């Protein structure tokens, strides 16, 4: 029990560290903190907050920038950094909510948002799944979905589909039940298509609901459809607006270059994963490599590598599969 608690604590610390690093990196990409943007764009004004509070927050921004400039010259303790009071933080949250709604009312989804959402969801979805399987089943196996990096593309594609569809529903002010039903349909179709494709093309299975209560097929079950529906509703109401607002529109060249490089990386990762599983299926059928590229895959991405990398994957020459 103590080991499980300590493990969860370490995971929490690691996730928090990753989030803090990601925030710092995104601030660097965007050339300025979010609070400065709120001040510059006029969301902290007298009609929203008391003039005294607005003036204090503007002064706080100036103090922070002065502190950063001095820290570059002489290292100063982080504890000396200026901080907002609790009341001021409430006003800042109101300003952020106003800025978010105004931004979402005029923004248009593009490739920059799609790539960012895919990567964020692929990573966070994998982390949540790992924590869930450890807490419920005590499993610590690797549940990644690609040969490179800590990503699970099923969550990435699901998040992108939910974002595209829920964005259209949000524009039409759709009721909550329509958003819930959309999540159910998206999740069910995605799981069925992914499970069927893995088994048909590669004789592989990462999950199997056969024999489970509420199973509609090998890859779709009623309890998880409700989960997808709730996720769709939560995504549209809570996660998606904040994620899209914080991603924003690219305002610097390095933002565009960075996300474009990530898009190329994830496309290469998906291509290599499909190629590796294709060769694995061909090796099982006794088909030798036909090109130098296939020979290279056989050497560097053998069945042993696949088994170690995708520990929850079950591979069989038959298409029956079993629970992973």
C-alpha positions as CSV (number, residue, x, y, z in Angstrom):
1,X,0.0,0.0,0.0
2,X,2.8,2.4,0.9
3,X,4.6,1.7,-2.3
4,X,1.5,2.4,-4.3
5,X,1.0,5.8,-2.5
6,X,4.6,6.7,-3.0
7,X,4.4,5.7,-6.7
8,X,1.3,7.9,-7.2
9,X,3.0,10.8,-5.4
10,X,6.1,10.5,-7.7
11,X,3.8,10.4,-10.8
12,X,2.0,13.5,-9.5
13,X,5.3,15.3,-9.0
14,X,6.5,14.3,-12.4
15,X,3.3,15.4,-14.1
16,X,3.3,18.7,-12.2
17,X,6.9,19.3,-13.3
18,X,6.1,18.6,-16.9
19,X,3.1,21.0,-16.8
20,X,5.3,23.8,-15.2
21,X,8.0,23.2,-17.9
22,X,5.4,23.3,-20.6
23,X,3.9,26.5,-19.3
24,X,7.4,28.1,-19.1
25,X,8.2,27.0,-22.7
26,X,4.9,28.2,-24.1
27,X,5.4,31.6,-22.4
28,X,8.8,31.7,-24.1
29,X,7.3,30.9,-27.5
30,X,4.6,33.6,-27.0
31,X,7.1,36.2,-25.9
32,X,5.2,37.3,-22.8
33,X,3.0,36.1,-19.9
34,X,-0.7,35.8,-20.1
35,X,-1.3,38.5,-17.5
36,X,0.6,41.1,-19.6
37,X,-1.7,40.2,-22.5
38,X,-4.8,40.9,-20.4
39,X,-3.4,44.2,-19.4
40,X,-2.4,45.2,-23.0
41,X,-5.7,44.2,-24.5
42,X,-7.7,46.1,-21.9
43,X,-9.5,43.3,-20.2
44,X,-8.4,44.6,-16.8
45,X,-10.3,47.9,-16.9
46,X,-12.6,49.8,-14.7
47,X,-15.9,48.3,-16.0
48,X,-14.7,44.8,-15.0
49,X,-12.9,45.4,-11.8
50,X,-12.5,48.2,-9.3
51,X,-10.1,50.9,-10.4
52,X,-7.9,50.3,-7.4
53,X,-7.7,46.6,-8.1
54,X,-7.0,47.2,-11.8
55,X,-4.2,49.7,-11.0
56,X,-2.7,47.2,-8.5
57,X,-2.6,44.4,-11.1
58,X,-1.0,46.6,-13.7
59,X,1.6,47.6,-11.1
60,X,2.1,43.9,-10.3
61,X,2.8,43.2,-14.0
62,X,5.4,46.0,-14.0
63,X,7.0,44.6,-10.8
64,X,7.2,41.1,-12.3
65,X,8.9,42.4,-15.5
66,X,11.4,44.5,-13.4
67,X,12.1,41.4,-11.2
68,X,12.8,39.3,-14.4
69,X,15.2,42.0,-15.7
70,X,17.1,42.2,-12.4
71,X,17.2,38.4,-12.1
72,X,19.0,38.1,-15.5
73,X,21.8,40.3,-14.0
74,X,21.8,39.0,-10.4
75,X,20.3,35.8,-9.3
76,X,17.5,36.4,-6.9
77,X,15.5,34.0,-4.7
78,X,12.2,32.8,-6.3
79,X,10.5,33.6,-3.0
80,X,11.2,37.3,-3.6
81,X,9.1,37.3,-6.7
82,X,6.0,39.6,-6.5
83,X,2.7,37.8,-6.0
84,X,-0.9,38.6,-6.4
85,X,-3.3,38.6,-3.4
86,X,-6.2,36.1,-3.4
87,X,-8.7,38.9,-4.2
88,X,-6.6,40.1,-7.2
89,X,-6.4,36.5,-8.5
90,X,-10.2,36.4,-8.5
91,X,-10.3,39.5,-10.6
92,X,-7.7,38.1,-13.0
93,X,-9.8,34.9,-13.4
94,X,-12.8,37.1,-14.4
95,X,-10.6,38.9,-16.9
96,X,-9.4,35.6,-18.3
97,X,-13.0,34.4,-18.7
98,X,-13.9,37.5,-20.5
99,X,-10.9,37.4,-22.8
100,X,-11.5,33.6,-23.5
101,X,-15.1,34.2,-24.5
102,X,-14.3,37.1,-26.7
103,X,-11.5,35.2,-28.4
104,X,-13.6,32.1,-29.0
105,X,-16.3,34.2,-30.5
106,X,-14.0,35.3,-33.3
107,X,-11.4,32.5,-33.8
108,X,-11.3,29.9,-36.6
109,X,-9.9,26.5,-36.2
110,X,-6.8,25.7,-38.3
111,X,-4.0,23.2,-38.5
112,X,-2.1,25.0,-35.7
113,X,-4.9,24.1,-33.2
114,X,-5.4,20.6,-34.6
115,X,-1.8,19.6,-34.2
116,X,-1.6,21.1,-30.7
117,X,-4.8,19.4,-29.6
118,X,-3.6,16.1,-31.0
119,X,-0.3,16.2,-29.2
120,X,-1.7,17.4,-25.9
121,X,-4.4,14.8,-25.9
122,X,-2.1,12.0,-27.0
123,X,0.2,12.7,-24.1
124,X,-2.2,13.5,-21.4
125,X,-4.5,10.6,-22.4
126,X,-1.7,8.2,-22.1
127,X,-0.7,9.6,-18.6
128,X,-4.3,9.3,-17.4
129,X,-4.7,5.7,-18.8
130,X,-1.4,4.7,-17.1
131,X,-2.6,6.1,-13.7
132,X,-6.1,4.5,-14.1
133,X,-4.7,1.0,-14.9
134,X,-2.3,1.3,-12.0
135,X,-4.9,2.5,-9.5
136,X,-7.6,0.0,-10.6
137,X,-5.6,-3.0,-11.7
138,X,-2.1,-2.5,-10.3
139,X,-0.6,-2.6,-13.8
140,X,2.6,-0.7,-14.6
141,X,2.9,-1.9,-18.2
142,X,3.7,0.4,-21.1
143,X,0.5,1.4,-22.9
144,X,2.0,3.7,-25.6
145,X,0.5,3.7,-29.1
146,X,3.5,4.8,-31.2
147,X,7.1,3.6,-31.6
148,X,8.6,7.0,-30.6
149,X,7.6,9.1,-27.7
150,X,5.0,8.9,-24.9
151,X,1.9,9.2,-27.1
152,X,-1.4,7.3,-27.5
153,X,-2.8,8.4,-30.9
154,X,-6.3,7.0,-30.1
155,X,-6.8,9.9,-27.6
156,X,-5.3,12.4,-30.0
157,X,-7.6,11.4,-32.8
158,X,-10.5,11.3,-30.4
159,X,-9.7,14.8,-29.1
160,X,-9.4,16.2,-32.6
161,X,-12.7,14.7,-33.7
162,X,-14.4,15.9,-30.5
163,X,-12.9,19.4,-31.0
164,X,-14.0,19.7,-34.7
165,X,-17.5,18.4,-34.0
166,X,-18.0,20.1,-30.6
167,X,-16.8,23.4,-32.1
168,X,-19.5,23.2,-34.7
169,X,-22.1,22.3,-32.0
170,X,-20.9,25.2,-29.8
171,X,-21.3,27.6,-32.7
172,X,-24.9,26.4,-33.0
173,X,-25.5,26.5,-29.2
174,X,-26.4,22.8,-29.2
175,X,-28.0,21.4,-26.0
176,X,-26.0,19.3,-23.6
177,X,-27.7,16.0,-24.6
178,X,-26.6,16.5,-28.2
179,X,-23.0,17.0,-27.1
180,X,-23.3,13.9,-24.9
181,X,-24.7,11.9,-27.8
182,X,-21.9,13.2,-30.1
183,X,-19.3,12.0,-27.6
184,X,-20.9,8.5,-27.5
185,X,-20.9,8.2,-31.3
186,X,-17.4,9.5,-31.8
187,X,-16.0,7.2,-29.1
188,X,-17.8,4.2,-30.3
189,X,-16.9,4.7,-34.0
190,X,-13.3,5.4,-33.1
191,X,-12.9,2.3,-30.8
192,X,-14.6,0.0,-33.3
193,X,-12.6,1.3,-36.3
194,X,-9.3,1.2,-34.4
195,X,-9.9,-2.3,-32.9
196,X,-11.1,-3.8,-36.2
197,X,-8.3,-2.2,-38.2
198,X,-5.6,-3.5,-35.8
199,X,-7.0,-7.0,-35.8
200,X,-7.7,-7.2,-39.6
201,X,-4.5,-5.6,-40.8
202,X,-2.0,-6.7,-38.1
203,X,-3.6,-9.6,-36.2
204,X,-3.1,-7.5,-33.0
205,X,-5.4,-6.5,-30.1
206,X,-4.9,-3.9,-27.4
207,X,-8.3,-4.4,-25.7
208,X,-11.2,-6.8,-25.9
209,X,-14.6,-6.4,-24.2
210,X,-15.8,-10.0,-25.1
211,X,-17.6,-11.4,-22.0
212,X,-17.7,-8.0,-20.2
213,X,-21.1,-6.7,-19.1
214,X,-22.6,-4.3,-21.7
215,X,-20.3,-5.4,-24.5
216,X,-21.7,-4.5,-27.9
217,X,-18.7,-5.8,-29.9
218,X,-15.2,-6.9,-29.2
219,X,-14.1,-3.2,-29.1
220,X,-17.2,-1.3,-27.9
221,X,-19.1,-1.5,-24.6
222,X,-21.9,0.5,-23.1
223,X,-20.0,1.6,-20.0
224,X,-17.2,3.1,-22.1
225,X,-19.7,4.7,-24.4
226,X,-21.1,6.6,-21.4
227,X,-17.5,7.5,-20.5
228,X,-17.0,8.9,-24.0
229,X,-20.3,10.8,-23.8
230,X,-19.3,12.4,-20.5
231,X,-15.9,13.1,-21.8
232,X,-17.4,14.9,-24.9
233,X,-19.6,17.0,-22.6
234,X,-16.7,17.9,-20.3
235,X,-14.5,18.5,-23.3
236,X,-16.9,21.0,-24.9
237,X,-17.9,22.8,-21.7
238,X,-14.6,22.9,-19.7
239,X,-11.5,21.7,-21.5
240,X,-11.8,22.7,-25.1
241,X,-12.5,26.5,-24.5
242,X,-9.5,26.8,-22.2
243,X,-7.2,24.7,-24.4
244,X,-8.0,26.6,-27.6
245,X,-7.7,30.0,-25.8
246,X,-4.3,29.1,-24.3
247,X,-3.1,27.7,-27.7
248,X,-4.3,30.9,-29.3
249,X,-3.2,32.0,-32.8
250,X,0.5,32.0,-33.6
251,X,2.0,35.4,-32.9
252,X,5.7,34.6,-33.5
253,X,7.6,32.8,-36.3
254,X,9.1,30.4,-33.7
255,X,5.6,29.3,-32.7
256,X,4.8,28.3,-36.3
257,X,8.1,26.6,-36.8
258,X,7.9,24.7,-33.5
259,X,4.4,23.3,-34.2
260,X,5.2,22.6,-37.8
261,X,8.2,20.5,-36.6
262,X,6.0,18.7,-34.2
263,X,3.5,18.0,-37.0
264,X,6.3,16.4,-39.1
265,X,7.5,14.4,-36.1
266,X,4.1,13.0,-35.2
267,X,3.4,12.2,-38.9
268,X,6.8,10.3,-39.1
269,X,6.0,8.6,-35.9
270,X,2.6,7.3,-37.2
271,X,4.2,6.3,-40.5
272,X,6.9,4.3,-38.7
273,X,4.4,2.7,-36.4
274,X,2.3,1.5,-39.3
275,X,5.4,0.3,-41.1
276,X,6.6,-1.6,-38.1
277,X,3.3,-3.4,-37.5
278,X,3.1,-4.2,-41.2
279,X,6.5,-5.9,-41.1
280,X,5.6,-7.7,-37.9
281,X,2.5,-9.1,-39.6
282,X,4.5,-10.0,-42.7
283,X,7.2,-11.8,-40.6
284,X,4.5,-13.8,-38.9
285,X,3.4,-15.0,-42.4
286,X,7.0,-15.8,-43.4
287,X,7.3,-13.0,-45.9
288,X,10.9,-11.8,-46.2
289,X,11.9,-8.1,-46.4
290,X,11.7,-6.8,-50.0
291,X,13.5,-3.5,-49.6
292,X,16.5,-2.0,-47.6
293,X,13.9,0.0,-45.6
294,X,12.1,-3.2,-44.6
295,X,15.4,-4.9,-43.7
296,X,16.2,-1.9,-41.5
297,X,12.9,-2.3,-39.8
298,X,13.4,-6.0,-39.2
299,X,16.8,-5.3,-37.5
300,X,15.8,-2.3,-35.4
301,X,12.1,-2.9,-34.7
302,X,11.9,-6.7,-34.2
303,X,9.1,-8.6,-32.6
304,X,11.0,-8.4,-29.4
305,X,11.1,-4.6,-29.6
306,X,7.4,-4.5,-30.3
307,X,6.6,-6.7,-27.4
308,X,8.7,-4.6,-25.0
309,X,7.4,-1.3,-26.4
310,X,3.7,-2.2,-26.6
311,X,3.3,-4.3,-23.4
312,X,-0.5,-4.3,-23.5
313,X,-0.6,-5.6,-27.1
314,X,-1.6,-9.1,-27.9
315,X,-0.4,-10.4,-31.3
316,X,-1.6,-13.7,-32.8
317,X,-1.5,-15.3,-36.3
318,X,-5.3,-15.8,-35.7
319,X,-7.7,-12.8,-35.5
320,X,-9.4,-14.0,-32.4
321,X,-7.5,-11.8,-30.0
322,X,-8.0,-11.8,-26.2
323,X,-8.2,-9.3,-23.4
324,X,-5.0,-7.3,-22.9
